[in-house]
Amino acid sequence: MRASHWSMIAIAYHMANRNKECGSLYFKYVQPVVNKLKETNMAASARISLLASPAAWVSHKGSAIEAIGSLDWPYSDQAFFRIAGFLLEKVWPDDPYILSPNDSYDVEYNEALDIIEVAGYIKDDSASSQVIRKLIGSLATQDSRSKITAEQRNDLCSRIDILIDQKYPSEGYILHDGYKIYLKSYLSKLLKLQWPEWESLIKKAKYIPNISDRVFVLGSIVENIPSKHSSHRAQLLKDVREMMPEIKSAGDKMSRYHYLAEIFWPIDPGVARGFIKEGLLKTSGEDSLSARRKQLDLVDLAHKVDPDLPDKIIDSTDQDPARAKLRKSIKKQNENISFRKSLASPGSDIKEVIRNNREELPRAAWKNLSLLHADKTLPLSEIQCREMSIEASEFPIDHAYPIYAWMIESLRKKYSSTQQGEEFIRPVFDSCCENVLFLESMVGVACGRRPFVPDDFSQEGLGDGVKIISKGERNVAMDMLSNWLRDTSPDELIFSDPYFCPESFELLRLISANCENARVSILTSLKAQQDKGLSKNIEDGYRAAWSKEYGEIPPPQTDIAVLALEGSGGSPVHDRWLVCRHGGVRLGTSFNSIGRLKDSEISFFNEEESLKIKALLESYLHRKTRIMEGKKINISIFEL
């Protein structure tokens, strides 16, 4: 137990960019215990090697490979999978992290090389394919393009392609090419391959003998086919739906309905709703523990896609006694989800929320922690954390732990990069240390030194004028905008960017986190939406994309104005302005691009200039300006 705790402290040093101390702790306090236990208790040695595997890897990769490679299966696979998870997620290895097929992670080139290497060591085909798929998805994000050069990306794709061909099908596991085709579909999207390559993948997938596996692989192809091949995608989706009744196992059928609903959620929310409803109604008679868990997973997903969907499904069910348990479980899950969301709601009264559902608090806290790690819910405020700590003190330590973990991570996320970090976070850390010392004196057990926590959380204030944002300084730009939003505290904001699209939601996330009550108006162009494949139903596409990216974090009150100059579909406004009554910000490039691939600038202007720009933008929002250079300006506005 002591060795595993030392490995956690070593990881804490690594996460604080103190790799020398991380390695020193691992080799001084963890590895000797593992080696000694090999002589007396191999099972205990293997368990500690598994728990400490991420610390071993970041301390010395070569030694970790040798040590983990000597473990019996499945310990070796579990250890390498644990390492891959840490390299991708960058959170405490034992903390929860929300997972979905479309998740992406912040990965740099050297980390990606490590992840490819680790995936190669994992024998289990399901586990290794998860790692590879998550890496491919992470390489496709805009952020990765600013951290990984085109040459490096091509190198990584080549390595992944070789690994897929060498690894699948894996000896002793599934014998058909399902995982190979599945991963090739993600790689093909990243490489922007032409239709003949997609057609070849579809043909191979249709020969997979197991119907459940065939649906899974064809579903991944439907997900990844570019929007320019929408007619082919629609036909393949039809084929997949027709295959679903052929799946005999109720568990497999529910898993496939959940998978298809999750991948279609950002593509076509209507299709996702249909899969969820079918999945629940067509398996309503199943009563095994596994089936009930999968039904609850579908209800959870239904809430994400459409908060009213579970109630609509209940209303649509007949009074057949076989469906009584389904109605009851949906209702109970609805209550638990509403409770969990209420806990995380900004400004919620913690005492009032938990008054009638205290026993659910630890589970709700653990789920909210997983969402918080993935930036899919907002952190608790300092006041909420105080109230939560009082409630946690009433629980046994094993039930209190998820509550304290959520509370501490909320403080870290919300305040660690602000001047309030020292005021709010340091006392919590000191209190934890004092409690450990108290317990030490109570039980007479000697403790090691305290783990490192940076003493200085302060940051310099921002000046006025022009600020140069160099390539790769995306975080600097976001910090500047966050500080401006906090300092200005606007109740109304207007942002113009002709390239604004769902990929630009990070701006709304910043606004939501720093000025909760602000109302936002966005001016963008129809052309930008068409370029992203959103020309048919822009409103549904935006809402689905927000919910997919940020989960339960509500957007600020936001109106999206889509402007279209007659003929081109472009916006009459070229500059990128973020303005309120008291001042404004000018971005030298689109919000999506700033701090990524090229040098640019951010400049701040005063109230007088801001009011002029605000009046100009409002003339479009309020449809006062309808003509530009003889061309009609079409405008459609919807609320996000």
VENDAGI-V274688 format. One record per residue. N is the residue number from 0. RES is the residue in one small letter. PHI is phi in degrees with one decimal (* if undefined). NEAR is the number of other C-alpha atoms within 8 Angstrom. Layout:
n-><N N>
res-><RES RES>
phi-><PHI PHI>
near-><NEAR NEAR>
This chain:
n-><0 1 2 3 4 5 6 7 8 9 10 11 12 13 14 15 16 17 18 19 20 21 22 23 24 25 26 27 28 29 30 31 32 33 34 35 36 37 38 39 40 41 42 43 44 45 46 47 48 49 50 51 52 53 54 55 56 57 58 59 60 61 62 63 64 65 66 67 68 69 70 71 72 73 74 75 76 77 78 79 80 81 82 83 84 85 86 87 88 89 90 91 92 93 94 95 96 97 98 99 100 101 102 103 104 105 106 107 108 109 110 111 112 113 114 115 116 117 118 119 120 121 122 123 124 125 126 127 128 129 130 131 132 133 134 135 136 137 138 139 140 141 142 143 144 145 146 147 148 149 150 151 152 153 154 155 156 157 158 159 160 161 162 163 164 165 166 167 168 169 170 171 172 173 174 175 176 177 178 179 180 181 182 183 184 185 186 187 188 189 190 191 192 193 194 195 196 197 198 199 200 201 202 203 204 205 206 207 208 209 210 211 212 213 214 215 216 217 218 219 220 221 222 223 224 225 226 227 228 229 230 231 232 233 234 235 236 237 238 239 240 241 242 243 244 245 246 247 248 249 250 251 252 253 254 255 256 257 258 259 260 261 262 263 264 265 266 267 268 269 270 271 272 273 274 275 276 277 278 279 280 281 282 283 284 285 286 287 288 289 290 291 292 293 294 295 296 297 298 299 300 301 302 303 304 305 306 307 308 309 310 311 312 313 314 315 316 317 318 319 320 321 322 323 324 325 326 327 328 329 330 331 332 333 334 335 336 337 338 339 340 341 342 343 344 345 346 347 348 349 350 351 352 353 354 355 356 357 358 359 360 361 362 363 364 365 366 367 368 369 370 371 372 373 374 375 376 377 378 379 380 381 382 383 384 385 386 387 388 389 390 391 392 393 394 395 396 397 398 399 400 401 402 403 404 405 406 407 408 409 410 411 412 413 414 415 416 417 418 419 420 421 422 423 424 425 426 427 428 429 430 431 432 433 434 435 436 437 438 439 440 441 442 443 444 445 446 447 448 449 450 451 452 453 454 455 456 457 458 459 460 461 462 463 464 465 466 467 468 469 470 471 472 473 474 475 476 477 478 479 480 481 482 483 484 485 486 487 488 489 490 491 492 493 494 495 496 497 498 499 500 501 502 503 504 505 506 507 508 509 510 511 512 513 514 515 516 517 518 519 520 521 522 523 524 525 526 527 528 529 530 531 532 533 534 535 536 537 538 539 540 541 542 543 544 545 546 547 548 549 550 551 552 553 554 555 556 557 558 559 560 561 562 563 564 565 566 567 568 569 570 571 572 573 574 575 576 577 578 579 580 581 582 583 584 585 586 587 588 589 590 591 592 593 594 595 596 597 598 599 600 601 602 603 604 605 606 607 608 609 610 611 612 613 614 615 616 617 618 619 620 621 622 623 624 625 626 627 628 629 630 631 632 633 634 635 636 637 638 639>
res-><m r a s h w s m i a i a y h m a n r n k e c g s l y f k y v q p v v n k l k e t n m a a s a r i s l l a s p a a w v s h k g s a i e a i g s l d w p y s d q a f f r i a g f l l e k v w p d d p y i l s p n d s y d v e y n e a l d i i e v a g y i k d d s a s s q v i r k l i g s l a t q d s r s k i t a e q r n d l c s r i d i l i d q k y p s e g y i l h d g y k i y l k s y l s k l l k l q w p e w e s l i k k a k y i p n i s d r v f v l g s i v e n i p s k h s s h r a q l l k d v r e m m p e i k s a g d k m s r y h y l a e i f w p i d p g v a r g f i k e g l l k t s g e d s l s a r r k q l d l v d l a h k v d p d l p d k i i d s t d q d p a r a k l r k s i k k q n e n i s f r k s l a s p g s d i k e v i r n n r e e l p r a a w k n l s l l h a d k t l p l s e i q c r e m s i e a s e f p i d h a y p i y a w m i e s l r k k y s s t q q g e e f i r p v f d s c c e n v l f l e s m v g v a c g r r p f v p d d f s q e g l g d g v k i i s k g e r n v a m d m l s n w l r d t s p d e l i f s d p y f c p e s f e l l r l i s a n c e n a r v s i l t s l k a q q d k g l s k n i e d g y r a a w s k e y g e i p p p q t d i a v l a l e g s g g s p v h d r w l v c r h g g v r l g t s f n s i g r l k d s e i s f f n e e e s l k i k a l l e s y l h r k t r i m e g k k i n i s i f e l>
phi-><* -62.9 -64.2 -66.4 -66.6 -62.2 -65.2 -66.4 -66.3 -59.8 -62.8 -60.8 -61.7 -61.2 -68.6 -94.1 62.0 -117.8 -69.1 -63.0 -66.3 -57.4 -63.3 -61.4 -65.4 -61.6 -74.9 -87.7 -115.9 -107.5 -58.4 -60.5 -66.4 -60.0 -65.3 -67.3 -67.4 -59.0 -79.4 -121.1 -150.0 -62.9 -64.2 -65.5 -61.4 -66.8 -63.9 -68.2 -60.0 -64.3 -62.5 -92.5 -57.7 -62.5 -64.2 -62.8 -65.0 -74.4 -80.4 -163.5 -59.9 -60.6 -65.9 -64.9 -61.0 -65.0 -68.4 -70.6 -62.0 -84.9 -75.8 -71.8 -75.7 -95.1 -56.0 -64.3 -61.2 -62.3 -67.2 -66.8 -66.0 -64.7 -63.4 -59.9 -61.1 -68.1 -63.2 -81.2 -84.3 59.2 -127.5 -50.9 -55.7 -97.2 -81.4 -75.3 -145.6 -63.7 -121.9 -154.7 -58.1 -100.2 -64.8 -130.3 -133.3 -85.8 -129.1 -100.1 -59.4 -65.7 -65.3 -62.3 -60.6 -63.3 -64.8 -61.7 -63.3 -62.9 -58.4 -65.0 -82.8 -80.7 -81.0 -63.2 -67.8 -65.8 -67.1 -65.4 -67.2 -60.5 -63.0 -65.4 -63.1 -64.3 -66.6 -59.9 -60.7 -72.0 -74.8 -89.8 -79.2 -64.9 -60.3 -65.8 -68.0 -87.9 -107.3 -123.7 -70.1 -60.9 -64.2 -65.2 -63.7 -61.8 -63.4 -64.3 -61.7 -63.8 -63.8 -64.5 -59.9 -64.2 -61.8 -61.2 -64.8 -77.9 -93.0 -120.1 -70.0 -86.1 -61.8 87.2 -125.9 -61.3 -88.4 -84.4 -90.7 -56.1 -66.4 -63.5 -65.3 -54.6 -72.5 -64.1 -66.2 -69.3 -67.4 -63.2 -65.2 -63.6 -84.1 57.0 -73.5 -85.3 -57.1 -54.9 -67.1 -66.5 -61.5 -65.2 -62.0 -62.1 -60.7 -66.4 -63.7 -70.0 -94.0 -65.0 -69.6 -80.1 -63.6 -65.0 -65.6 -63.2 -62.1 -58.5 -71.4 -64.0 -61.7 -65.3 -68.2 -58.2 -60.3 -96.7 -58.8 -58.9 -62.1 -68.9 -105.5 -61.9 -66.6 -65.6 -64.3 -63.5 -67.1 -67.5 -61.1 -60.8 -61.3 -64.1 -61.9 -70.2 -80.9 -55.8 -62.5 -76.2 -73.9 -82.5 -72.3 -62.7 -63.3 -62.3 -63.8 -64.6 -61.8 -71.4 -60.5 -63.8 -61.5 -65.7 -63.0 -68.6 -77.3 -88.7 -51.3 -76.0 -84.3 -151.4 -57.4 -63.8 -64.0 -60.9 -59.8 -62.8 -64.4 -64.5 -62.0 -61.3 -60.8 -77.2 -73.6 -80.9 -122.2 -65.0 -82.3 -75.0 -129.0 -73.7 -61.0 -62.4 -64.4 -63.3 -64.1 -68.6 -64.6 -65.5 -62.2 -66.0 -64.0 -59.7 -66.0 -58.1 -61.6 -69.2 -70.0 -158.9 -55.6 -89.6 -62.7 -57.9 -65.6 -64.5 -67.4 -59.5 -64.7 -84.2 -80.6 -78.4 -91.6 -55.7 -55.5 -64.6 -101.7 -63.3 -65.3 -62.8 -60.4 -65.5 -69.2 -64.7 -62.1 -64.9 -65.4 -57.4 -63.4 -65.9 -66.5 -61.9 -62.2 -62.7 -66.1 -63.6 -58.6 -90.0 -68.8 -56.7 79.7 -67.3 -88.0 -57.0 -60.1 -69.5 -63.2 -89.3 -50.6 -108.0 -146.9 -60.2 -65.5 -87.8 -58.2 -59.6 -65.1 -64.3 -63.7 -64.8 -64.7 -67.0 -64.0 -63.2 -68.3 -66.4 -58.5 -92.3 58.0 -111.8 -150.3 -83.7 -70.6 -67.0 -79.1 -61.5 -65.6 -63.3 -64.2 -61.1 -64.2 -66.1 -64.8 -65.5 -66.1 -63.4 -65.0 -87.1 -101.7 -59.6 -58.8 -69.4 -85.4 -76.5 -54.3 -59.1 -70.3 -64.3 -62.4 -65.0 -63.0 -67.9 -65.7 -62.2 -61.2 -63.9 -65.2 -81.0 -122.1 -64.6 -101.0 -117.7 -69.9 -83.9 -57.6 -63.4 -71.0 -99.5 -87.5 -58.9 -61.4 -65.0 -62.1 -61.2 -63.6 -61.0 -63.6 -63.9 -66.9 -64.4 -64.3 -63.2 -64.4 -60.8 -67.7 -73.1 -104.0 72.8 -103.1 -73.6 -105.9 -82.1 -70.8 -69.5 -69.5 -72.4 -132.8 -55.1 -81.0 -110.4 -101.9 -75.3 -139.2 -70.7 -72.0 -91.3 -91.0 -92.2 92.1 -90.6 -121.0 -81.0 -111.0 -80.6 -55.3 88.1 -102.5 -56.7 -62.7 -62.6 -62.3 -66.3 -63.7 -63.3 -65.9 -61.8 -63.1 -62.4 -62.8 -66.1 -69.4 -82.8 46.4 -74.7 -98.2 -149.2 -134.9 -125.7 -127.6 -114.3 -159.9 -63.2 -107.8 -64.7 -156.1 -55.1 -67.7 -96.7 -62.0 -56.2 -63.3 -64.3 -63.7 -63.3 -64.0 -60.4 -77.3 -111.6 -148.9 -58.9 -97.9 -72.4 -98.6 -121.0 -119.6 -113.7 -108.8 -134.2 -120.5 -63.7 -59.9 -62.2 -70.4 -62.4 -64.8 -97.9 74.4 -113.0 -71.4 -78.8 -130.4 -64.1 -60.4 -63.9 -62.0 -65.2 -65.9 -65.2 -66.3 -63.4 -62.3 -68.8 -79.1 -116.9 56.3 -93.9 -74.7 -72.2 -70.4 -63.1 -61.5 -133.1 -104.9 -102.7 -105.5 -99.3 -97.1 -144.7 -68.3 -55.8 99.7 -102.0 78.6 -79.9 -95.5 -73.6 -108.7 -93.2 -72.2 -104.0 -120.7 -120.5 -131.0 -139.3 -69.4 -104.5 163.8 -162.6 -130.6 -112.4 -99.1 -76.3 -150.3 -63.7 -58.1 -62.4 -93.0 -61.3 76.7 -108.4 -97.5 -138.8 -71.2 -153.3 -145.2 -125.0 -129.9 -115.1 -128.7 -85.1 -63.1 -61.4 -66.2 -62.4 -64.9 -65.8 -67.1 -60.0 -63.3 -61.8 -66.7 -66.9 -65.3 -81.6 -60.5 -92.9 61.9 -78.7 -100.6 -117.5 -131.8 -136.1 49.8 81.2 -106.6 -72.0 -105.6 -88.3 -143.0 -128.4 -126.5 -140.2 -94.4 -69.7>
near-><4 5 10 11 8 12 14 11 11 14 12 11 14 12 8 8 6 9 10 6 10 16 13 8 13 15 9 8 10 14 9 9 10 12 9 8 11 9 7 6 8 9 6 8 13 11 9 11 12 13 10 12 14 13 14 12 13 10 10 9 9 7 9 11 9 8 9 13 7 7 9 6 6 6 11 14 12 9 14 14 14 12 12 12 11 12 9 11 9 8 7 8 8 4 7 9 10 8 5 6 7 7 9 9 10 9 10 9 9 6 9 11 9 8 14 12 8 12 14 10 8 13 8 9 13 7 9 13 11 8 13 13 10 12 13 11 13 13 11 9 9 7 8 13 13 12 10 10 8 7 6 9 10 8 8 10 9 8 9 10 10 8 10 11 8 6 8 10 13 11 6 5 8 8 8 7 10 12 12 11 12 12 12 11 14 14 11 11 11 9 6 6 8 6 7 6 9 13 8 8 12 10 8 9 13 8 7 12 7 6 10 11 10 14 12 11 13 14 11 12 14 10 9 9 12 7 6 5 9 9 6 7 10 8 8 10 10 8 8 11 7 7 10 10 6 6 11 7 6 10 9 10 13 14 9 11 12 14 10 12 14 11 13 12 15 10 8 9 13 7 10 15 14 9 12 15 9 9 14 12 8 7 9 10 8 8 6 6 6 7 12 10 8 11 11 11 9 12 13 10 11 13 11 11 14 8 8 7 11 12 8 8 9 9 7 6 9 6 6 6 6 8 12 9 9 11 10 8 9 12 9 8 11 10 8 10 9 8 12 12 9 9 10 12 8 7 6 10 7 10 8 6 12 11 7 5 9 7 5 8 11 12 8 11 12 12 9 12 14 12 13 13 11 9 8 12 13 11 11 12 11 8 6 12 13 8 10 12 11 8 9 10 8 7 9 7 6 7 9 13 9 13 15 11 9 12 12 11 11 13 16 10 8 10 12 13 9 9 11 10 14 13 8 11 13 10 9 9 8 8 8 8 9 8 8 8 8 8 8 11 8 6 6 6 6 5 5 4 4 5 7 6 5 6 6 5 12 10 7 4 4 6 4 7 7 8 7 8 14 9 13 9 10 11 7 9 12 9 8 9 9 11 9 8 12 9 6 8 9 11 8 9 12 14 12 14 15 15 8 15 11 8 7 10 9 7 8 10 10 11 13 12 8 10 12 8 8 14 10 12 11 12 15 16 15 13 10 13 12 9 7 7 9 10 8 5 7 9 9 8 13 11 9 12 10 12 12 11 7 11 11 9 9 5 10 13 10 11 11 12 13 11 16 15 13 9 4 7 11 12 12 9 7 7 10 14 12 11 14 13 10 11 15 13 11 12 14 10 9 12 11 8 9 18 17 14 10 9 11 13 12 13 11 11 12 9 10 7 9 15 12 8 9 12 8 8 10 8 10 10 9 6 8 7 8 9 8 9 4 5 8 9 13 9 9 7 8 8 8 10>
